[in-house]
Amino acid sequence: SAGCQRASQQAAADQAPEIAAALAIEPDPAVVGPANLAVTLTDASGAPVEGASVSLKGDMSHAGMAPVLAEASGAGGVYQAQWMWTMAGDWFITITATLPDGRTLMRRFDLTVARS
């Protein structure tokens, strides 16, 4: 089925399943307007993953919305990005990180943005 095929492609896109990725949003809960997003990457032993190149893409669950894009930077395994929630509704954030060893990590987070 298409569903199984999509899942396998998704799994193939994430080459670092042992790396944990957490997304923190400020303010939380999310409201329309400026925000700060922080991605924390930790390895299997819980140590911070430094030196990754992290980008974020925000899409709304309905079509026709321009995605929100941001590059994150930071130290100590925490990568921060300035963000703008452009509309209220259901969003999903895709985190793509190029790790120091060259592998690509991909994770998706779903959330709802409220009206301010």
C-alpha positions as CSV (number, residue, x, y, z in Angstrom):
1,S,0.0,0.0,0.0
2,A,1.0,3.6,-0.4
3,G,1.0,4.0,3.4
4,C,3.7,1.3,3.8
5,Q,5.8,2.8,1.0
6,R,5.6,6.2,2.5
7,A,6.7,5.0,5.9
8,S,9.7,3.2,4.5
9,Q,10.8,6.3,2.5
10,Q,10.4,8.3,5.7
11,A,12.5,5.9,7.7
12,A,15.2,5.9,4.9
13,A,15.3,9.7,5.1
14,D,16.2,9.6,8.9
15,Q,19.7,8.1,9.0
16,A,20.2,8.6,12.8
17,P,17.4,6.8,14.6
18,E,19.5,6.5,17.8
19,I,19.8,10.3,18.1
20,A,17.0,11.9,20.2
21,A,15.5,15.1,19.0
22,A,13.3,17.3,21.3
23,L,11.5,20.5,20.3
24,A,10.8,23.2,22.8
25,I,8.7,26.2,21.9
26,E,8.6,29.6,23.6
27,P,5.9,30.8,24.2
28,D,4.2,27.5,25.0
29,P,1.5,26.9,24.1
30,A,2.1,28.3,20.7
31,V,0.2,31.5,19.6
32,V,0.2,33.4,16.4
33,G,3.3,35.7,16.2
34,P,7.0,35.6,17.0
35,A,8.4,32.6,18.8
36,N,11.7,30.9,19.7
37,L,12.2,27.3,18.8
38,A,14.9,25.2,20.4
39,V,15.9,21.8,19.2
40,T,17.9,19.6,21.6
41,L,19.9,16.7,20.1
42,T,21.3,13.9,22.3
43,D,23.0,10.7,21.4
44,A,22.2,7.2,22.6
45,S,24.2,7.8,25.8
46,G,22.4,11.1,26.5
47,A,25.3,13.3,25.6
48,P,24.6,16.5,23.6
49,V,25.3,16.3,19.8
50,E,27.4,19.4,18.9
51,G,28.3,20.7,15.5
52,A,25.2,19.7,13.7
53,S,23.6,21.9,11.0
54,V,19.9,22.2,11.9
55,S,17.1,23.6,9.9
56,L,13.4,23.8,10.6
57,K,10.4,23.8,8.2
58,G,6.8,24.6,9.4
59,D,3.8,23.6,7.3
60,M,0.1,23.8,8.0
61,S,-1.9,20.7,7.7
62,H,-4.0,22.2,4.9
63,A,-2.6,23.0,1.5
64,G,-1.8,26.3,0.0
65,M,0.2,27.8,2.9
66,A,3.7,29.0,2.4
67,P,6.0,27.1,4.7
68,V,7.9,28.8,7.4
69,L,11.7,28.2,7.3
70,A,14.5,28.8,9.8
71,E,18.0,27.9,10.4
72,A,18.9,27.0,14.0
73,S,22.3,27.7,15.7
74,G,23.6,27.0,19.2
75,A,26.0,25.2,21.4
76,G,25.8,22.3,23.9
77,G,23.5,20.3,21.7
78,V,20.7,23.0,21.8
79,Y,20.0,24.7,18.5
80,Q,17.8,27.8,18.6
81,A,15.8,29.6,15.9
82,Q,13.7,32.7,15.7
83,W,10.3,31.7,14.4
84,M,7.0,33.3,13.2
85,W,3.7,31.5,13.5
86,T,1.8,33.1,10.6
87,M,-1.6,31.6,11.3
88,A,-3.6,29.7,13.9
89,G,-4.4,26.1,13.3
90,D,-2.7,22.7,13.0
91,W,1.0,22.8,12.1
92,F,3.8,20.2,11.6
93,I,7.4,21.1,12.1
94,T,10.0,19.1,10.2
95,I,13.5,19.2,11.7
96,T,16.4,18.3,9.4
97,A,19.9,18.1,10.9
98,T,23.1,17.2,9.2
99,L,25.2,15.5,11.8
100,P,29.0,15.9,12.2
101,D,29.4,12.4,10.8
102,G,27.5,13.4,7.6
103,R,24.3,11.5,8.4
104,T,20.9,13.2,8.1
105,L,18.4,13.2,10.9
106,M,14.8,14.0,10.1
107,R,12.0,14.3,12.7
108,R,8.4,15.6,12.6
109,F,6.5,17.3,15.4
110,D,2.8,18.1,15.2
111,L,1.2,21.0,17.2
112,T,-1.7,23.4,17.2
113,V,-1.1,27.2,17.2
114,A,-3.8,29.3,18.9
115,R,-5.0,32.8,18.0
116,S,-3.1,35.4,20.0
